[in-house]
Amino acid sequence: MQTHYKITTEPHPAERSVTLWLNGKFSEDSIPDLRQSISDARGAHQRIFIDLSEVTLVDRKAVEYISDQACSDVKLVNCPIYLRGWIRQVSDED
């Protein structure tokens, strides 16, 4: 699968939080960039939100990673119904 994605970061200093917007096709190849963005936010002691409203396609490894993050301290927002169901299924398998 060819990867076409974009991660946009919007810090919210007053709230000590950051929103990571994922856009496009998100695959296993994209995980290191997202992992780094999450790590940076954790290092800055920020609450982390991932906005999935613009994700058009994901692979299983990406869903597993996103599901793992959602089970820890990351909040998923604007998650499409198809993706929410898949994330729930993956988390139920664990």
Contacts in CASP RR format, 6 or more apart in sequence:
PFRMAT RR
TARGET T0000
AUTHOR 0000-0000-0000
METHOD contacts of the structure
MODEL  1
MQTHYKITTEPHPAERSVTLWLNGKFSEDSIPDLRQSISDARGAHQRIFI
DLSEVTLVDRKAVEYISDQACSDVKLVNCPIYLRGWIRQVSDED
1 25 0 8 1.000
1 27 0 8 1.000
1 57 0 8 1.000
1 59 0 8 1.000
2 25 0 8 1.000
3 25 0 8 1.000
3 26 0 8 1.000
3 27 0 8 1.000
3 29 0 8 1.000
3 30 0 8 1.000
4 24 0 8 1.000
4 25 0 8 1.000
5 22 0 8 1.000
5 23 0 8 1.000
5 24 0 8 1.000
5 25 0 8 1.000
5 26 0 8 1.000
5 27 0 8 1.000
5 30 0 8 1.000
6 21 0 8 1.000
6 22 0 8 1.000
6 23 0 8 1.000
6 24 0 8 1.000
7 20 0 8 1.000
7 21 0 8 1.000
7 22 0 8 1.000
7 23 0 8 1.000
7 30 0 8 1.000
7 33 0 8 1.000
7 34 0 8 1.000
7 37 0 8 1.000
8 20 0 8 1.000
8 21 0 8 1.000
8 23 0 8 1.000
9 18 0 8 1.000
9 19 0 8 1.000
9 20 0 8 1.000
9 21 0 8 1.000
9 37 0 8 1.000
10 18 0 8 1.000
10 19 0 8 1.000
10 21 0 8 1.000
11 17 0 8 1.000
11 18 0 8 1.000
11 46 0 8 1.000
12 18 0 8 1.000
12 19 0 8 1.000
15 47 0 8 1.000
16 45 0 8 1.000
16 46 0 8 1.000
16 47 0 8 1.000
17 46 0 8 1.000
17 47 0 8 1.000
17 48 0 8 1.000
17 49 0 8 1.000
18 41 0 8 1.000
18 44 0 8 1.000
18 46 0 8 1.000
18 47 0 8 1.000
18 48 0 8 1.000
18 49 0 8 1.000
19 49 0 8 1.000
19 50 0 8 1.000
19 51 0 8 1.000
19 77 0 8 1.000
20 34 0 8 1.000
20 37 0 8 1.000
20 38 0 8 1.000
20 41 0 8 1.000
20 48 0 8 1.000
20 49 0 8 1.000
20 50 0 8 1.000
20 51 0 8 1.000
21 50 0 8 1.000
21 51 0 8 1.000
21 53 0 8 1.000
21 54 0 8 1.000
22 34 0 8 1.000
22 50 0 8 1.000
22 51 0 8 1.000
22 52 0 8 1.000
22 54 0 8 1.000
22 55 0 8 1.000
23 54 0 8 1.000
23 55 0 8 1.000
24 54 0 8 1.000
24 55 0 8 1.000
24 56 0 8 1.000
24 57 0 8 1.000
25 55 0 8 1.000
25 56 0 8 1.000
25 57 0 8 1.000
25 58 0 8 1.000
26 34 0 8 1.000
26 55 0 8 1.000
26 57 0 8 1.000
26 58 0 8 1.000
26 59 0 8 1.000
26 62 0 8 1.000
27 57 0 8 1.000
27 58 0 8 1.000
27 59 0 8 1.000
27 61 0 8 1.000
27 62 0 8 1.000
28 59 0 8 1.000
28 61 0 8 1.000
28 62 0 8 1.000
30 62 0 8 1.000
31 61 0 8 1.000
31 62 0 8 1.000
31 65 0 8 1.000
34 50 0 8 1.000
34 65 0 8 1.000
35 65 0 8 1.000
38 48 0 8 1.000
38 69 0 8 1.000
38 74 0 8 1.000
41 48 0 8 1.000
42 48 0 8 1.000
42 73 0 8 1.000
47 73 0 8 1.000
47 75 0 8 1.000
48 69 0 8 1.000
48 73 0 8 1.000
48 74 0 8 1.000
48 75 0 8 1.000
49 74 0 8 1.000
49 75 0 8 1.000
49 76 0 8 1.000
49 77 0 8 1.000
50 66 0 8 1.000
50 69 0 8 1.000
50 74 0 8 1.000
50 75 0 8 1.000
50 76 0 8 1.000
50 77 0 8 1.000
51 77 0 8 1.000
51 78 0 8 1.000
52 66 0 8 1.000
52 76 0 8 1.000
52 77 0 8 1.000
52 78 0 8 1.000
52 79 0 8 1.000
52 80 0 8 1.000
52 83 0 8 1.000
53 77 0 8 1.000
53 78 0 8 1.000
53 79 0 8 1.000
53 80 0 8 1.000
55 80 0 8 1.000
55 83 0 8 1.000
58 66 0 8 1.000
58 83 0 8 1.000
58 86 0 8 1.000
60 90 0 8 1.000
63 83 0 8 1.000
63 86 0 8 1.000
63 87 0 8 1.000
63 90 0 8 1.000
64 90 0 8 1.000
66 76 0 8 1.000
66 87 0 8 1.000
67 87 0 8 1.000
67 90 0 8 1.000
67 91 0 8 1.000
67 94 0 8 1.000
70 76 0 8 1.000
70 87 0 8 1.000
70 91 0 8 1.000
71 91 0 8 1.000
71 94 0 8 1.000
76 84 0 8 1.000
76 87 0 8 1.000
79 87 0 8 1.000
END
